[in-house]
Amino acid sequence: MKKWVYLLSSIIVILLILFLVMLFIAKNKGSEDVIPTVDDKDRKEALMILIEFEGTQGLLNFVDNIKERNIPALLIVSPDFVIDNCNAINTILSSHDVEIAGLDASKPYWDIPYEEQLTIIKETKERIKVCTGKDIKVFGSKYFAYDENTVKAAQELGIEYVLARGTTGAKATIYKPVEYDVKIFSVSNVDSQNWGTGSLCDYSYWAREGRPEDFQGELFGALKYEKISPVSHTYIGGLKKSWNDVYLKFFDEADIEWVELDEFGKVDIESSFADIPDNREVQYETPHPAVPLEEEENVSNPCAVEELTSVPTQGGEREEVEGIIIFHNGVGTMCLEALDFFKENGYEYVEYKTEDEVFTEKFLEYRSNFTSSEGVSQNFGYYPIIFVKDRAFSGFNRDIGIEIDGIIAEQ
């Protein structure tokens, strides 16, 4: 009898131990579920949006900033700007993860007839493709205004996104109308004291009496949302030091994941078009800056050529250069890429760096044979400046490298 009692007690003890072990495992498994390593609800992501229609200096500088930090971007440009700055645009597209979008800044697309919108958007798409060889996925009008005709035209032309003024505060939202195969990209939006709401954007904030230090607060304050879309008009954010410093601080300190358009563009809300909110408020058609841009200090752009004393262009036949002559500052992205290109291909070259005593003298000597340059700039605006035989290139990109290969091959 004692033997059976002992055996039964042992079985009970073993079962109790097994139960406690299983309870411990289940408890720890539950803890793992409660504190996951990756939780979509806690994930914060951002898409950097660039807009430019003034010039390329701020744009190239801003792209250098994000390239150093591996931040992808959406570049919104008009077809006129693309055609006028085709080489610079292709340099950007070939050297970094940038998606190009079309812009008609002439008017807001509110209550504009369908055929008119279709014609302009189609022309925008076609003219940008002439330069870049790429179809645009995104289109926006002035103020990121749109209506149902815009969405219909975008669908007709195979454009995936239409840009919209913000409707969910500083949180960006991707809407999908059930009637159309087009997404509505509602950008981050912030308020101002005197001039209503506008994009989480340097220009929009500047135009509403905003200062860089306050804009910095808006950027970091937006981190409470899981999805944001900061915007820079790069002739401000890439060229004016006080505004550029704000972006650099945000890039370096914000706890957020920067993603490409396709990742960012996942649908947040699918609804009938009539139920998608529309924001038509614009209270700052005329800028009201606290500090005019001309009073702001410029960024020191590592690729831009500082003003040099010009000399008259020599008449007569242009003298051919022997070998490859390169003028550069040793720090700009395009300068370093050009030097890597020469070394990888085994091309010998003579270089003059900006700190060399004879730099200006030698540059003007070679420059005097040319009325213009080829490449990223037509007026010798960017380093490196490369002279090869009877050609002069300003800036550097893949296409310039191909041209130089061809010249060398002919020798």
LOPA-128003 format. One record per residue (C-alpha): z, x, y; chain; residue in one letter. Coordinates in steps of 0.1 Angstrom, whole numbers, plus 2048, in hexadecimal, padded with zeros to 3 digits. Layout:
// residues N
  pz  px  py mol type
   Z   X   Y   A    A
...
This chain:
// residues 411
  pz  px  py mol type
 800 800 800   A    M
 809 81C 818   A    K
 7E8 82D 810   A    K
 7D5 80E 81B   A    W
 7EA 80A 83A   A    V
 7E3 82F 843   A    Y
 7BE 82A 83D   A    L
 7BC 80B 852   A    L
 7CF 81C 86E   A    S
 7B8 839 86D   A    S
 799 822 870   A    I
 7A8 810 88D   A    I
 7AF 831 89F   A    V
 78C 83D 899   A    I
 77D 81C 8A5   A    L
 793 81E 8C4   A    L
 788 842 8CB   A    I
 763 838 8C7   A    L
 768 81B 8DE   A    F
 778 831 8F9   A    L
 75C 84A 8F6   A    V
 741 82F 8F9   A    M
 754 821 917   A    L
 755 844 928   A    F
 72F 848 922   A    I
 727 826 930   A    A
 73D 82C 94E   A    K
 72C 84D 956   A    N
 70A 83E 950   A    K
 713 823 969   A    G
 71D 83D 982   A    S
 6FB 84E 97F   A    E
 6EB 82D 986   A    D
 700 827 9A5   A    V
 6F9 84A 9B3   A    I
 6D4 852 9AA   A    P
 6C4 872 9B5   A    T
 6A7 85E 9C4   A    V
 6AB 83B 9D1   A    D
 68D 82A 9E2   A    D
 6A5 816 9F8   A    K
 6B4 836 A06   A    D
 693 848 A0A   A    R
 688 84D A2E   A    K
 664 856 A35   A    E
 64F 85C A54   A    A
 62A 860 A5E   A    L
 622 875 A7C   A    M
 607 865 A92   A    I
 5F4 87A AAB   A    L
 5DE 86B AC7   A    I
 5C7 880 ADE   A    E
 5AB 879 AF7   A    F
 5B3 892 B12   A    E
 5AD 8B5 B03   A    G
 5B3 8CB AE5   A    T
 5CD 8E3 AF1   A    Q
 5EB 8CD AEB   A    G
 5DC 8BF ACB   A    L
 5D6 8E1 ABC   A    L
 5F9 8EC AC5   A    N
 609 8CD AB6   A    F
 5F4 8D1 A96   A    V
 601 8F5 A94   A    D
 625 8E7 A97   A    N
 621 8CF A7A   A    I
 60C 8E7 A65   A    K
 629 900 A65   A    E
 640 8E5 A58   A    R
 627 8D5 A3F   A    N
 628 8B3 A51   A    I
 609 89E A4C   A    P
 5FC 888 A68   A    A
 5E4 86C A72   A    L
 5CE 877 A90   A    L
 5C1 85A AA5   A    I
 5A3 862 ABA   A    V
 586 852 ACC   A    S
 562 85A AC1   A    P
 55A 86A AE3   A    D
 577 882 ADF   A    F
 56C 88B ABB   A    V
 548 891 AC6   A    I
 553 8A6 AE4   A    D
 56B 8BB ACF   A    N
 55B 8BA AAD   A    C
 563 8DE AA3   A    N
 587 8DB AAD   A    A
 58B 8BA A9A   A    I
 57B 8C9 A7B   A    N
 592 8E7 A7E   A    T
 5B0 8D0 A7D   A    I
 5A3 8BB A60   A    L
 59A 8DA A4B   A    S
 5BA 8ED A51   A    S
 5D5 8D3 A4E   A    H
 5DD 8B2 A3D   A    D
 5D1 89B A59   A    V
 5C1 878 A55   A    E
 5AA 86E A71   A    I
 5AA 84B A80   A    A
 593 83A A99   A    G
 59D 82E ABC   A    L
 58E 818 AD7   A    D
 5A4 81E AF5   A    A
 58F 80A B0D   A    S
 5A0 7E8 B07   A    K
 5B9 7D6 AF1   A    P
 5AA 7C2 AD5   A    Y
 5BB 7A1 ADD   A    W
 5A3 783 ADD   A    D
 584 798 ADD   A    I
 566 788 ACB   A    P
 560 792 AA7   A    Y
 53D 7A0 AAB   A    E
 548 7B6 AC9   A    E
 565 7C4 AB5   A    Q
 54F 7CA A96   A    L
 535 7DC AAB   A    T
 54E 7F4 ABC   A    I
 562 7FB A9C   A    I
 542 802 A89   A    K
 535 81A AA4   A    E
 557 82B AA4   A    T
 556 830 A7F   A    K
 532 83D A7E   A    E
 536 855 A9C   A    R
 556 865 A8E   A    I
 545 86A A6C   A    K
 527 87C A7D   A    V
 540 898 A87   A    C
 559 897 A6A   A    T
 545 88A A4D   A    G
 563 873 A46   A    K
 567 84D A46   A    D
 585 841 A5A   A    I
 5A0 82D A48   A    K
 5B2 823 A68   A    V
 5A7 813 A89   A    F
 5BA 80A AA8   A    G
 5B2 7FC ACB   A    S
 5C4 801 AEC   A    K
 5EA 7FA AE8   A    Y
 5E3 7F7 AC2   A    F
 5D9 7D3 ACA   A    A
 5C8 7BE AAF   A    Y
 5C0 79B AA5   A    D
 5B1 78A A87   A    E
 58E 794 A92   A    N
 599 7B8 A90   A    T
 5A5 7B4 A6D   A    V
 585 7A2 A63   A    K
 56F 7BE A72   A    A
 584 7D9 A61   A    A
 57F 7C8 A3F   A    Q
 55A 7C5 A45   A    E
 558 7EB A4D   A    L
 56F 7F6 A30   A    G
 58B 801 A47   A    I
 5AD 800 A36   A    E
 5C6 7FE A53   A    Y
 5C7 7EE A76   A    V
 5E1 7FC A8E   A    L
 5FA 7E3 A9E   A    A
 615 7E4 AB8   A    R
 638 7E5 AA9   A    G
 648 7C5 A9C   A    T
 667 7D2 A8A   A    T
 677 7E9 AA3   A    G
 677 80E A9C   A    A
 66F 806 A78   A    K
 64A 809 A6F   A    A
 63C 7ED A59   A    T
 61C 7E9 A45   A    I
 611 7C5 A43   A    Y
 5F7 7B8 A2A   A    K
 5E7 796 A33   A    P
 5DF 784 A13   A    V
 5BD 778 A21   A    E
 5B0 79C A27   A    Y
 5AD 7BD A16   A    D
 5BA 7CF A35   A    V
 5DD 7DB A3E   A    K
 5ED 7D7 A60   A    I
 601 7F6 A6A   A    F
 61C 7EB A81   A    S
 629 80C A91   A    V
 64D 815 A9B   A    S
 657 804 ABC   A    N
 674 80A AD4   A    V
 681 7F9 AF3   A    D
 685 806 B17   A    S
 69C 7FC B33   A    Q
 681 7F0 B4C   A    N
 65F 7EF B3B   A    W
 663 7DC B1A   A    G
 65B 7E9 AF7   A    T
 642 803 AEC   A    G
 63A 81B AD0   A    S
 651 837 AC5   A    L
 63A 84D AD8   A    C
 63D 868 AF3   A    D
 623 859 B0A   A    Y
 630 836 B06   A    S
 654 842 B0D   A    Y
 648 858 B2A   A    W
 634 83B B3A   A    A
 654 826 B39   A    R
 669 83E B4E   A    E
 676 84F B2E   A    G
 682 873 B2D   A    R
 67E 88B B10   A    P
 6A3 88D B08   A    E
 6A5 867 B05   A    D
 686 866 AF0   A    F
 697 87F AD9   A    Q
 6B4 866 AD5   A    G
 69A 84B ACC   A    E
 68A 861 AB1   A    L
 6AB 86A AA1   A    F
 6B8 846 AA5   A    G
 699 839 A91   A    A
 6A6 84C A73   A    L
 6BB 82E A6A   A    K
 69B 81E A5E   A    Y
 689 826 A3D   A    E
 666 829 A4C   A    K
 65C 836 A6F   A    I
 63C 841 A80   A    S
 642 857 A9F   A    P
 624 85B AB5   A    V
 619 877 ACC   A    S
 5FE 878 AE6   A    H
 5FA 89D AE1   A    T
 5F1 8A5 B05   A    Y
 616 89D B0A   A    I
 628 8A5 AE9   A    G
 613 8C3 AE1   A    G
 60F 8D1 B05   A    L
 62E 8C8 B19   A    K
 64B 8DE B0E   A    K
 667 8C6 B13   A    S
 656 8AC AFE   A    W
 64A 8C5 AE4   A    N
 66E 8D2 AE0   A    D
 679 8AF AD7   A    V
 660 8AC ABB   A    Y
 668 8CF AAE   A    L
 68D 8C7 AAD   A    K
 685 8A6 A9A   A    F
 66E 8B7 A82   A    F
 688 8D2 A7A   A    D
 6A8 8BC A79   A    E
 69E 899 A6E   A    A
 6A7 890 A4A   A    D
 687 87E A42   A    I
 669 882 A2B   A    E
 647 886 A3D   A    W
 62C 876 A29   A    V
 606 871 A29   A    E
 5F5 850 A34   A    L
 5EF 843 A11   A    D
 614 847 A08   A    E
 620 839 A29   A    F
 607 81C A27   A    G
 617 80B A09   A    K
 61A 7E6 A12   A    V
 63C 7DB A1E   A    D
 635 7B6 A24   A    I
 619 7A0 A16   A    E
 614 780 A28   A    S
 5FA 768 A36   A    S
 5EA 776 A56   A    F
 5F8 759 A6A   A    A
 61C 763 A60   A    D
 619 788 A69   A    I
 62A 78E A8B   A    P
 615 799 AA8   A    D
 622 7AD AC6   A    N
 60D 7AA AE6   A    R
 627 7B6 AFF   A    E
 61B 7D2 B16   A    V
 62F 7D7 B36   A    Q
 624 7FB B3F   A    Y
 5FE 7F9 B44   A    E
 604 811 B61   A    T
 61B 82E B58   A    P
 63D 831 B6A   A    H
 648 854 B60   A    P
 66A 862 B69   A    A
 659 884 B6C   A    V
 633 888 B71   A    P
 621 89D B57   A    L
 615 8B6 B71   A    E
 639 8BF B78   A    E
 640 8C6 B53   A    E
 63F 8E9 B45   A    E
 624 8F0 B2C   A    N
 628 8FD B09   A    V
 61D 921 B03   A    S
 600 91A AEB   A    N
 5FB 938 AD3   A    P
 5D6 930 ACF   A    C
 5CC 929 AF4   A    A
 5BB 944 B08   A    V
 5CE 94D B27   A    E
 5B9 94D B47   A    E
 5A6 96D B4A   A    L
 593 97A B68   A    T
 56E 971 B63   A    S
 550 986 B69   A    V
 52D 97B B71   A    P
 517 976 B53   A    T
 4FE 992 B4F   A    Q
 4D9 989 B51   A    G
 4BE 994 B39   A    G
 4BF 997 B14   A    E
 4E1 992 B02   A    R
 4EE 9B2 AF2   A    E
 4F6 9B0 ACD   A    E
 518 9BA AC2   A    V
 51B 9D4 AA7   A    E
 532 9C8 A8B   A    G
 54D 9AE A91   A    I
 563 9AE AB0   A    I
 582 998 AB1   A    I
 599 991 ACE   A    F
 5BA 980 AC5   A    H
 5DF 97E ACB   A    N
 5EB 983 AA8   A    G
 601 964 AA7   A    V
 5EA 945 AA9   A    G
 5E2 933 A89   A    T
 5BC 936 A8E   A    M
 5C0 95B A96   A    C
 5D3 962 A75   A    L
 5BA 94D A61   A    E
 59D 961 A70   A    A
 5AE 982 A67   A    L
 5B4 975 A43   A    D
 590 96B A41   A    F
 583 98D A4A   A    F
 59B 99F A32   A    K
 593 987 A15   A    E
 56E 98D A1A   A    N
 571 9B3 A20   A    G
 562 9B1 A42   A    Y
 569 9CE A59   A    E
 571 9C5 A7D   A    Y
 57D 9D3 A9E   A    V
 59B 9C1 AAC   A    E
 5AA 9BF ACF   A    Y
 5CC 9AF AD2   A    K
 5D9 99F AF2   A    T
 5F3 9BA AF6   A    E
 5D9 9D5 AF6   A    D
 5D4 9E6 B18   A    E
 5AE 9E3 B16   A    V
 5AF 9BF B09   A    F
 5A3 9AE B29   A    T
 58A 9C9 B32   A    E
 57A 9C8 B0F   A    K
 57A 9A2 B0D   A    F
 568 99E B2E   A    L
 54F 9B9 B24   A    E
 545 9A5 B05   A    Y
 54A 983 B16   A    R
 532 98C B32   A    S
 514 988 B1A   A    N
 51B 963 B13   A    F
 51B 943 B27   A    T
 52E 930 B0C   A    S
 53E 934 AEA   A    S
 53A 922 AC9   A    E
 554 914 AB2   A    G
 574 902 ABB   A    V
 56E 908 AE1   A    S
 54E 90B AF4   A    Q
 55F 91D B12   A    N
 572 939 B00   A    F
 592 923 B01   A    G
 5A3 92E AE1   A    Y
 5AB 94E ACE   A    Y
 59E 95E AB9   A    P
 57E 966 ACC   A    I
 565 976 AB5   A    I
 545 988 ABE   A    F
 52B 98D AA2   A    V
 508 99A AAB   A    K
 4FB 982 AC5   A    D
 515 966 ABE   A    R
 537 95F ACD   A    A
 551 948 ABD   A    F
 571 93B ACC   A    S
 58C 92F AB3   A    G
 588 930 A8E   A    F
 583 917 A72   A    N
 570 915 A51   A    R
 54E 90D A62   A    D
 551 92C A78   A    I
 558 941 A59   A    G
 539 933 A48   A    I
 525 93C A68   A    E
 532 960 A67   A    I
 52B 963 A42   A    D
 507 95A A4A   A    G
 504 973 A66   A    I
 512 98F A51   A    I
 4FB 986 A34   A    A
 4DD 98A A4B   A    E
 4E6 9AE A55   A    Q
